[in-house]
Amino acid sequence: NGYSQLMEDERLNRYMDIIKQNCMRLIRMTNNLIDITKIDFGYFDMKYVESDIVSAVEEITMSVSGYAQNKGIQLVFDTDIEEKTIAFDYEKLERILLNLLSNAVKFTESGGYIYVNVKNGRKYISISVKDTGIGIPENMQKRVFERFVQVDKSLSRSTEGSGIGLALVKYLV
């Protein structure tokens, strides 16, 4: 009986969500480190499967919607096609999008927006992630995709990160 009352406590649920969120962040960082090491030693393989890229991007995007909503951020998914079957590696696509979305959530204030768009081009599918966050200074825009580079290196920075996520995104793309 005491356990069920404890689980109904709003504060406990909020703390459990924070613990879960931080565990997922650690797992993502560990996986990024492992993947960067695999890339360095040439042991990184792609596993292509024919599937619907539009539903895959939407599914991955929506998996982050609760996290964005908790920060007061609107996550908007849009596409100009309903379905498109192509060959892609779902796990790698997920890694790319989760790293981009994680950064977008980190650097977007409450009340802001994150837009994920899928567009059908002549030869390629274009997937974009845009946000209304603080942006990246022009002199850092190319460097943020280098390993361990962070725009804000101060001890008082408001977000945490390893500087690996965007380097991994660049390699995977």
Backbone as ProteinMPNN parsed JSONL, in Angstrom:
{"seq_chain_A": "NGYSQLMEDERLNRYMDIIKQNCMRLIRMTNNLIDITKIDFGYFDMKYVESDIVSAVEEITMSVSGYAQNKGIQLVFDTDIEEKTIAFDYEKLERILLNLLSNAVKFTESGGYIYVNVKNGRKYISISVKDTGIGIPENMQKRVFERFVQVDKSLSRSTEGSGIGLALVKYLV", "coords_chain_A": {"N_chain_A": [[0.829, -1.203, 0.0], [1.903, 1.263, 0.793], [3.805, 1.539, -1.188], [2.298, 1.937, -3.557], [1.146, 4.404, -2.99], [3.433, 5.933, -2.912], [4.294, 5.803, -5.583], [2.371, 7.342, -6.78], [3.023, 9.829, -6.121], [3.706, 12.957, -7.346], [6.171, 14.278, -7.451], [8.012, 12.178, -7.244], [7.543, 10.829, -9.653], [8.379, 12.822, -11.446], [11.099, 12.984, -10.782], [11.875, 10.39, -11.454], [11.511, 10.5, -14.213], [13.526, 12.324, -14.857], [15.781, 10.852, -14.113], [15.56, 8.712, -15.912], [15.823, 10.12, -18.335], [18.46, 11.101, -18.082], [19.848, 8.672, -17.995], [19.343, 7.725, -20.575], [20.698, 9.673, -21.989], [23.341, 9.133, -21.208], [23.64, 6.567, -22.298], [23.374, 7.187, -25.028], [25.638, 8.826, -25.364], [27.687, 7.001, -24.759], [27.279, 5.1, -26.801], [27.838, 6.749, -29.004], [30.585, 7.237, -28.569], [31.584, 4.618, -28.843], [30.88, 4.118, -31.515], [32.356, 6.119, -32.87], [34.903, 5.186, -32.342], [34.791, 2.706, -33.695], [34.546, 3.677, -36.305], [37.043, 4.936, -36.596], [38.698, 2.695, -36.684], [37.814, 1.329, -38.859], [35.66, -0.489, -38.699], [32.941, -0.138, -39.119], [29.784, -0.722, -40.203], [27.171, -0.411, -42.634], [23.752, -1.249, -42.72], [21.639, -1.753, -45.0], [18.17, -1.542, -45.741], [15.2, -1.948, -47.592], [12.668, 0.312, -47.138], [9.989, 2.434, -45.851], [10.914, 5.638, -45.842], [9.72, 8.025, -45.013], [7.807, 7.373, -43.0], [9.602, 6.282, -41.19], [11.24, 8.491, -40.457], [9.275, 10.113, -39.327], [8.412, 8.494, -37.182], [10.772, 8.32, -35.6], [11.136, 11.031, -35.032], [8.782, 11.617, -33.568], [9.283, 10.121, -31.322], [10.716, 11.74, -29.707], [9.051, 13.708, -28.963], [7.742, 13.92, -26.419], [9.862, 14.604, -24.714], [10.582, 17.083, -25.808], [8.184, 18.502, -25.384], [8.128, 18.547, -22.587], [10.031, 20.466, -22.126], [8.735, 22.639, -23.038], [8.689, 23.033, -25.769], [7.636, 23.134, -29.12], [7.296, 20.488, -31.359], [7.421, 19.936, -34.719], [6.445, 17.975, -37.393], [6.726, 17.62, -40.869], [5.918, 16.892, -44.287], [6.273, 16.551, -47.847], [5.514, 14.374, -49.177], [3.716, 11.316, -48.856], [4.629, 8.731, -48.632], [7.602, 6.882, -49.237], [9.587, 4.534, -50.505], [12.786, 3.505, -49.96], [16.257, 2.448, -49.899], [17.834, 2.275, -46.823], [19.674, 2.578, -43.728], [18.116, 1.928, -40.875], [18.845, 2.105, -38.149], [21.109, 3.778, -38.251], [19.986, 6.079, -39.381], [18.286, 6.725, -37.302], [20.181, 7.344, -35.304], [21.37, 9.62, -36.445], [19.172, 11.432, -36.586], [18.357, 11.523, -33.862], [20.614, 12.628, -32.629], [20.68, 15.163, -33.893], [18.133, 16.159, -33.166], [18.368, 16.113, -30.384], [20.339, 18.071, -29.964], [18.899, 20.249, -30.977], [16.79, 20.444, -29.131], [18.267, 20.968, -26.806], [19.276, 23.535, -27.3], [17.156, 25.218, -27.748], [14.857, 27.503, -26.556], [12.181, 27.43, -24.108], [8.933, 27.615, -25.435], [9.769, 27.757, -27.981], [10.324, 26.366, -31.325], [10.791, 23.271, -33.108], [11.451, 22.041, -36.235], [10.941, 19.336, -38.361], [11.48, 18.219, -41.511], [10.585, 16.373, -44.408], [11.418, 16.09, -47.69], [10.735, 15.436, -51.102], [13.008, 15.12, -53.551], [14.39, 15.391, -56.923], [16.437, 13.438, -57.295], [17.094, 12.752, -54.706], [16.067, 12.26, -51.281], [15.294, 14.772, -49.063], [16.035, 15.542, -45.784], [15.415, 17.61, -43.149], [16.326, 19.347, -40.156], [15.314, 21.916, -38.264], [15.456, 24.693, -36.009], [14.247, 27.115, -33.595], [16.176, 27.996, -31.966], [19.177, 29.257, -30.289], [21.065, 29.364, -32.291], [24.084, 29.04, -34.314], [27.188, 30.567, -34.184], [28.546, 32.201, -37.076], [31.31, 31.784, -37.566], [31.715, 29.332, -36.41], [30.19, 27.435, -37.686], [31.09, 25.481, -39.578], [32.916, 24.113, -38.054], [31.537, 22.839, -35.951], [30.945, 20.285, -36.677], [33.194, 18.854, -36.327], [35.074, 16.517, -34.414], [34.742, 16.609, -30.893], [34.419, 19.357, -30.758], [32.944, 22.222, -29.409], [30.627, 24.87, -29.255], [30.249, 26.582, -27.037], [32.534, 26.722, -24.622], [32.77, 27.386, -22.021], [32.788, 27.202, -18.41], [30.375, 27.797, -17.389], [28.416, 27.077, -19.124], [25.124, 26.36, -20.369], [24.252, 23.893, -21.247], [25.015, 20.417, -21.58], [27.39, 18.268, -23.173], [29.324, 16.131, -25.339], [30.622, 16.771, -27.646], [30.756, 15.003, -29.684], [28.533, 14.037, -31.017], [27.622, 15.556, -33.358], [29.8, 15.21, -35.046], [29.661, 12.497, -35.507], [27.174, 12.441, -36.797], [27.845, 13.823, -39.168], [29.664, 12.002, -40.341], [27.989, 9.736, -40.7], [26.013, 10.739, -42.413]], "CA_chain_A": [[0.0, 0.0, 0.0], [2.806, 2.411, 0.842], [4.476, 1.631, -2.489], [1.394, 2.545, -4.546], [1.028, 5.824, -2.656], [4.695, 6.536, -3.291], [4.343, 5.917, -7.033], [1.443, 8.384, -7.196], [3.624, 11.107, -5.769], [4.128, 13.673, -8.549], [7.609, 14.566, -7.405], [8.741, 10.95, -7.543], [7.446, 10.602, -11.092], [9.229, 13.8, -12.118], [12.49, 12.564, -10.575], [12.092, 9.174, -12.24], [11.663, 10.948, -15.592], [14.857, 12.927, -14.964], [16.746, 9.742, -14.073], [15.452, 8.007, -17.199], [16.372, 11.014, -19.35], [19.914, 11.112, -17.935], [20.337, 7.339, -18.397], [19.318, 7.685, -22.037], [21.774, 10.561, -22.434], [24.59, 8.385, -21.021], [23.667, 5.494, -23.294], [23.63, 7.81, -26.327], [27.03, 9.262, -25.388], [28.51, 5.787, -24.824], [27.157, 4.562, -28.159], [28.578, 7.644, -29.892], [32.017, 6.959, -28.378], [31.863, 3.308, -29.444], [30.79, 4.245, -32.968], [33.508, 6.898, -33.343], [36.049, 4.265, -32.289], [34.625, 1.766, -34.813], [34.843, 4.415, -37.533], [38.497, 5.124, -36.638], [39.377, 1.435, -36.979], [37.255, 0.743, -40.074], [34.728, -1.58, -38.404], [31.595, 0.425, -39.056], [29.035, -1.198, -41.357], [25.804, 0.027, -42.859], [22.838, -2.368, -42.992], [20.551, -1.153, -45.766], [16.922, -2.279, -45.904], [14.187, -1.167, -48.313], [11.572, 0.633, -46.23], [9.402, 3.758, -46.03], [11.73, 6.643, -45.159], [8.857, 9.05, -44.421], [7.287, 6.892, -41.715], [10.74, 6.102, -40.284], [11.611, 9.812, -39.929], [8.189, 10.552, -38.45], [8.463, 7.671, -35.965], [11.933, 8.75, -34.806], [10.842, 12.393, -34.573], [7.737, 11.58, -32.54], [9.823, 9.507, -30.105], [11.324, 12.825, -28.949], [8.037, 14.735, -28.715], [7.523, 14.085, -24.98], [11.025, 15.315, -24.196], [10.457, 18.477, -26.254], [7.035, 19.099, -24.699], [8.524, 18.803, -21.198], [10.8, 21.711, -22.128], [7.892, 23.697, -23.584], [9.066, 23.227, -27.168], [6.744, 22.504, -30.096], [7.987, 19.687, -32.362], [6.544, 19.893, -35.893], [6.894, 17.117, -38.49], [6.017, 17.927, -42.106], [6.454, 16.219, -45.464], [5.53, 16.811, -49.072], [5.129, 13.062, -49.718], [3.147, 10.458, -47.812], [5.356, 7.462, -48.537], [8.701, 6.746, -50.194], [10.4, 3.371, -50.178], [14.175, 3.58, -50.41], [17.178, 1.658, -49.087], [18.549, 3.048, -45.807], [19.966, 1.883, -42.48], [17.221, 2.547, -39.894], [19.587, 2.415, -36.913], [21.97, 4.945, -38.49], [19.075, 7.206, -39.531], [17.85, 7.064, -35.943], [21.31, 8.002, -34.627], [21.5, 10.954, -37.027], [18.06, 12.287, -36.166], [18.359, 11.725, -32.414], [21.673, 13.592, -32.313], [20.242, 16.496, -34.333], [17.004, 16.583, -32.334], [18.881, 16.357, -29.038], [20.951, 19.405, -29.996], [17.849, 21.248, -31.172], [16.088, 20.606, -27.851], [19.196, 21.592, -25.853], [19.562, 24.935, -27.588], [15.92, 25.944, -28.03], [14.181, 27.962, -25.335], [10.771, 27.13, -23.93], [8.128, 28.443, -26.324], [10.347, 27.668, -29.323], [9.866, 25.331, -32.254], [11.719, 22.437, -33.865], [10.787, 21.578, -37.445], [11.563, 18.238, -39.089], [10.835, 18.16, -42.823], [11.015, 15.395, -45.409], [11.029, 16.581, -49.015], [11.071, 14.542, -52.197], [13.712, 15.786, -54.641], [14.484, 14.591, -58.152], [17.311, 12.279, -57.081], [17.32, 12.487, -53.291], [15.125, 12.669, -50.244], [15.921, 15.764, -48.192], [15.527, 15.552, -44.414], [16.012, 18.751, -42.46], [15.948, 19.648, -38.779], [15.538, 23.342, -38.009], [14.87, 25.112, -34.731], [14.253, 28.555, -33.31], [17.127, 28.15, -30.868], [20.149, 30.352, -30.264], [21.86, 29.373, -33.515], [25.523, 28.781, -34.248], [27.912, 31.694, -34.785], [29.02, 31.893, -38.429], [32.688, 31.284, -37.545], [31.737, 27.967, -35.855], [29.254, 26.576, -38.402], [31.769, 24.32, -40.172], [33.692, 23.417, -37.02], [30.716, 22.063, -35.007], [30.895, 18.901, -37.133], [34.468, 18.221, -35.988], [35.03, 15.789, -33.148], [35.008, 17.274, -29.611], [34.262, 20.809, -30.855], [31.731, 22.769, -28.823], [30.58, 26.321, -29.437], [30.422, 27.217, -25.724], [33.455, 25.918, -23.818], [32.877, 27.97, -20.687], [32.329, 26.376, -17.301], [29.007, 28.192, -17.036], [27.485, 26.803, -20.226], [23.84, 25.885, -19.864], [23.964, 22.536, -21.716], [26.129, 19.483, -21.539], [27.607, 17.487, -24.38], [30.688, 15.63, -25.483], [31.22, 17.242, -28.884], [30.913, 13.848, -30.567], [27.287, 13.774, -31.737], [27.564, 16.12, -34.71], [30.86, 14.571, -35.848], [29.083, 11.211, -35.914], [26.147, 12.769, -37.799], [28.518, 14.137, -40.442], [30.195, 10.763, -40.902], [26.883, 8.872, -41.126], [25.373, 11.334, -43.595]], "C_chain_A": [[0.869, 1.262, 0.0], [3.503, 2.627, -0.488], [3.574, 2.317, -3.513], [1.192, 4.026, -4.257], [2.279, 6.571, -3.09], [4.755, 6.769, -4.8], [3.388, 6.991, -7.549], [1.99, 9.781, -6.889], [4.184, 11.77, -7.04], [5.621, 13.934, -8.581], [8.415, 13.332, -7.757], [8.706, 10.67, -9.041], [8.328, 11.559, -11.874], [10.704, 13.402, -11.983], [12.819, 11.307, -11.368], [12.271, 9.525, -13.72], [13.041, 11.548, -15.816], [15.93, 11.843, -14.976], [16.747, 8.994, -15.4], [16.099, 8.825, -18.31], [17.904, 11.022, -19.281], [20.536, 9.77, -18.294], [20.383, 7.23, -19.916], [20.435, 8.55, -22.619], [23.128, 9.845, -22.313], [24.732, 7.259, -22.037], [24.012, 6.061, -24.667], [25.095, 8.236, -26.428], [27.971, 8.055, -25.5], [28.471, 5.192, -26.229], [27.895, 5.434, -29.172], [30.079, 7.401, -29.795], [32.413, 5.634, -29.027], [31.87, 3.418, -30.966], [31.952, 5.042, -33.547], [34.758, 6.017, -33.356], [35.979, 3.251, -33.428], [34.982, 2.438, -36.136], [36.351, 4.565, -37.686], [39.231, 3.861, -37.07], [38.765, 0.692, -38.172], [36.292, -0.409, -39.854], [33.277, -1.118, -38.337], [30.841, 0.054, -40.326], [27.645, -0.586, -41.424], [24.975, -1.207, -43.216], [21.594, -1.809, -43.673], [19.365, -2.111, -45.888], [15.966, -1.37, -46.675], [13.003, -0.953, -47.376], [11.075, 2.052, -46.517], [10.164, 4.784, -45.184], [10.869, 7.686, -44.45], [8.337, 8.59, -43.067], [8.413, 6.675, -40.708], [11.138, 7.437, -39.651], [10.535, 10.311, -38.968], [8.211, 9.795, -37.119], [9.598, 8.109, -35.04], [11.678, 10.138, -34.223], [9.85, 12.376, -33.417], [8.228, 10.927, -31.247], [10.441, 10.554, -29.184], [10.278, 13.849, -28.5], [7.773, 14.969, -27.227], [8.635, 14.882, -24.327], [10.941, 16.795, -24.553], [9.316, 19.169, -25.519], [7.362, 19.421, -23.248], [9.336, 20.088, -21.069], [10.011, 22.872, -22.711], [8.179, 24.017, -25.035], [8.079, 22.468, -28.063], [7.582, 21.772, -31.137], [7.025, 19.482, -33.528], [7.185, 19.014, -36.963], [6.067, 17.451, -39.72], [6.705, 17.21, -43.265], [5.64, 16.604, -46.687], [5.166, 15.512, -49.8], [4.621, 12.201, -48.569], [3.977, 9.207, -47.583], [6.444, 7.437, -49.599], [9.578, 5.588, -49.736], [11.774, 3.531, -50.809], [15.006, 2.661, -49.513], [17.911, 2.585, -48.118], [18.758, 2.166, -44.583], [19.162, 2.58, -41.378], [17.983, 2.971, -38.642], [20.453, 3.66, -37.091], [21.123, 6.204, -38.683], [18.598, 7.674, -38.159], [18.948, 7.795, -35.186], [21.475, 9.432, -35.122], [20.418, 11.873, -36.469], [18.064, 12.543, -34.666], [19.456, 12.693, -31.984], [21.253, 15.005, -32.71], [19.106, 17.019, -33.463], [17.433, 16.889, -30.906], [19.522, 17.738, -28.955], [19.896, 20.489, -30.127], [17.102, 21.5, -29.868], [16.987, 21.326, -26.847], [19.305, 23.097, -26.046], [18.335, 25.758, -27.982], [15.226, 26.262, -26.71], [12.745, 27.468, -25.293], [9.948, 28.12, -24.757], [8.623, 28.4, -27.758], [9.8, 26.496, -30.118], [11.05, 24.546, -32.817], [10.917, 21.873, -35.029], [11.598, 20.455, -38.084], [10.781, 18.09, -40.385], [11.449, 17.071, -43.682], [10.494, 15.902, -46.745], [11.548, 15.615, -50.082], [11.722, 15.343, -53.316], [13.753, 14.895, -55.867], [15.28, 13.303, -57.927], [17.379, 11.84, -55.625], [16.111, 12.86, -52.442], [15.889, 13.637, -49.354], [15.237, 15.72, -46.823], [16.214, 16.71, -43.709], [15.456, 18.874, -41.05], [16.323, 21.106, -38.549], [14.904, 23.684, -36.674], [14.941, 26.622, -34.597], [15.192, 28.859, -32.147], [18.122, 29.268, -31.097], [21.01, 30.429, -31.517], [23.33, 29.113, -33.247], [26.226, 29.965, -34.892], [28.529, 31.275, -36.126], [30.421, 31.281, -38.434], [32.793, 29.853, -36.998], [30.911, 26.973, -36.678], [29.903, 25.36, -39.049], [32.454, 23.48, -39.103], [32.842, 22.544, -36.108], [30.593, 20.6, -35.423], [32.233, 18.179, -36.948], [34.347, 17.581, -34.608], [35.492, 16.659, -31.973], [34.909, 18.798, -29.663], [32.915, 21.201, -30.264], [31.778, 24.283, -28.965], [30.88, 27.029, -28.13], [31.292, 26.314, -24.851], [33.561, 26.403, -22.386], [32.355, 27.012, -19.622], [30.879, 26.661, -16.949], [28.007, 27.873, -18.14], [26.238, 26.105, -19.703], [23.501, 24.469, -20.319], [25.222, 21.693, -21.668], [26.224, 18.737, -22.86], [29.062, 17.113, -24.478], [31.384, 16.193, -26.711], [31.451, 16.119, -29.872], [29.713, 13.683, -31.495], [27.258, 14.297, -33.164], [28.665, 15.57, -35.613], [30.353, 13.223, -36.362], [27.999, 11.428, -36.975], [26.792, 13.014, -39.147], [29.04, 12.873, -41.108], [29.064, 9.904, -41.465], [26.173, 9.41, -42.365], [26.257, 11.124, -44.813]], "O_chain_A": [[0.583, 2.216, -0.723], [3.765, 3.765, -0.878], [4.033, 3.184, -4.258], [1.08, 4.824, -5.187], [2.203, 7.7, -3.575], [5.216, 7.819, -5.246], [3.582, 7.501, -8.652], [1.456, 10.785, -7.361], [5.035, 11.198, -7.719], [6.257, 13.82, -9.63], [9.4, 13.424, -8.49], [9.726, 10.314, -9.631], [8.958, 11.163, -12.854], [11.463, 13.475, -12.949], [13.923, 11.175, -11.896], [13.091, 8.914, -14.405], [13.661, 11.309, -16.853], [16.878, 11.91, -15.759], [17.806, 8.682, -15.945], [16.839, 8.285, -19.132], [18.569, 10.957, -20.315], [21.637, 9.729, -18.843], [21.345, 6.707, -20.478], [21.043, 8.192, -23.628], [23.963, 9.942, -23.212], [25.817, 7.027, -22.57], [24.835, 5.497, -25.387], [25.727, 8.03, -27.464], [28.943, 8.094, -26.255], [29.507, 4.823, -26.782], [28.512, 4.913, -30.1], [30.771, 7.361, -30.812], [33.452, 5.542, -29.682], [32.756, 2.879, -31.629], [32.481, 4.686, -34.6], [35.571, 6.097, -34.277], [36.994, 2.963, -34.061], [35.642, 1.839, -36.984], [36.889, 4.349, -38.773], [40.261, 3.935, -37.739], [39.151, -0.44, -38.464], [36.122, -1.236, -40.749], [32.483, -1.663, -37.571], [31.225, 0.476, -41.417], [27.029, -0.284, -40.402], [25.444, -2.096, -43.927], [20.623, -1.44, -43.014], [19.528, -3.312, -46.106], [15.927, -0.163, -46.439], [12.409, -1.912, -46.882], [11.663, 2.777, -47.319], [10.062, 4.786, -43.957], [11.254, 8.181, -43.391], [8.415, 9.334, -42.089], [8.214, 6.859, -39.508], [11.351, 7.507, -38.441], [10.849, 10.868, -37.916], [8.048, 10.394, -36.056], [9.4, 8.25, -33.833], [11.971, 10.388, -33.053], [10.057, 13.045, -32.405], [7.649, 11.156, -30.185], [10.666, 10.283, -28.004], [10.595, 14.76, -27.736], [7.595, 16.115, -26.815], [8.378, 15.739, -23.481], [11.194, 17.659, -23.713], [9.469, 20.307, -25.076], [6.928, 20.449, -22.728], [9.328, 20.725, -20.015], [10.545, 23.97, -22.867], [7.943, 25.136, -25.489], [7.736, 21.316, -27.796], [8.48, 22.364, -31.736], [5.942, 18.922, -33.353], [8.312, 19.262, -37.391], [4.843, 17.556, -39.635], [7.909, 16.954, -43.231], [4.461, 16.942, -46.579], [4.59, 15.537, -50.887], [5.063, 12.356, -47.431], [4.025, 8.682, -46.471], [6.243, 7.907, -50.72], [10.233, 5.666, -48.696], [11.908, 3.673, -52.024], [14.519, 2.161, -48.499], [18.533, 3.561, -48.536], [18.1, 1.138, -44.424], [19.492, 3.701, -40.989], [17.785, 4.075, -38.135], [20.528, 4.501, -36.195], [21.493, 7.278, -38.206], [18.519, 8.874, -37.894], [18.67, 8.773, -34.493], [21.693, 10.349, -34.33], [20.707, 12.95, -35.948], [17.802, 13.666, -34.234], [19.251, 13.492, -31.071], [21.45, 15.946, -31.941], [19.11, 18.184, -33.067], [16.919, 17.82, -30.287], [19.287, 18.486, -28.006], [19.98, 21.526, -29.47], [16.812, 22.648, -29.534], [16.52, 22.198, -26.115], [19.413, 23.848, -25.077], [18.469, 26.87, -28.492], [15.039, 25.388, -25.863], [12.165, 27.128, -26.324], [10.236, 29.317, -24.773], [7.979, 28.942, -28.656], [8.942, 25.744, -29.656], [12.15, 25.074, -32.98], [9.844, 21.302, -34.839], [12.797, 20.602, -38.32], [9.571, 17.864, -40.368], [12.663, 16.869, -43.688], [9.295, 16.116, -46.919], [12.643, 15.063, -49.973], [11.062, 16.158, -53.96], [13.221, 13.784, -55.861], [14.849, 12.219, -58.318], [17.689, 10.683, -55.339], [15.262, 13.66, -52.837], [17.011, 13.348, -48.938], [14.016, 15.846, -46.723], [17.442, 16.787, -43.672], [14.297, 18.557, -40.782], [17.492, 21.482, -38.628], [13.936, 23.051, -36.254], [15.603, 27.308, -35.376], [15.023, 29.851, -31.438], [17.944, 30.113, -31.975], [21.623, 31.464, -31.776], [23.759, 28.985, -32.1], [25.904, 30.336, -36.02], [28.976, 30.14, -36.286], [30.697, 30.367, -39.212], [33.848, 29.229, -37.11], [30.935, 25.777, -36.388], [29.296, 24.289, -39.06], [32.558, 22.261, -39.242], [33.363, 21.588, -35.533], [30.184, 19.761, -34.62], [32.385, 17.031, -37.364], [33.604, 18.058, -33.751], [36.505, 17.353, -32.06], [35.281, 19.466, -28.698], [31.885, 20.6, -30.571], [32.833, 24.9, -28.815], [31.673, 27.971, -28.101], [30.84, 25.264, -24.395], [34.366, 25.879, -21.615], [31.566, 26.114, -19.919], [30.227, 25.855, -16.286], [26.871, 28.345, -18.101], [26.287, 25.36, -18.725], [22.538, 23.89, -19.815], [26.341, 22.204, -21.711], [25.232, 18.599, -23.576], [29.922, 17.683, -23.806], [32.608, 16.108, -26.818], [32.249, 16.259, -30.799], [29.864, 13.238, -32.632], [26.907, 13.559, -34.085], [28.475, 15.475, -36.826], [30.592, 12.858, -37.513], [27.923, 10.674, -37.945], [26.342, 12.479, -40.16], [28.873, 12.694, -42.315], [29.167, 9.398, -42.582], [25.781, 8.65, -43.25], [25.903, 11.548, -45.913]]}, "name": "protein", "num_of_chains": 1, "seq": "NGYSQLMEDERLNRYMDIIKQNCMRLIRMTNNLIDITKIDFGYFDMKYVESDIVSAVEEITMSVSGYAQNKGIQLVFDTDIEEKTIAFDYEKLERILLNLLSNAVKFTESGGYIYVNVKNGRKYISISVKDTGIGIPENMQKRVFERFVQVDKSLSRSTEGSGIGLALVKYLV"}
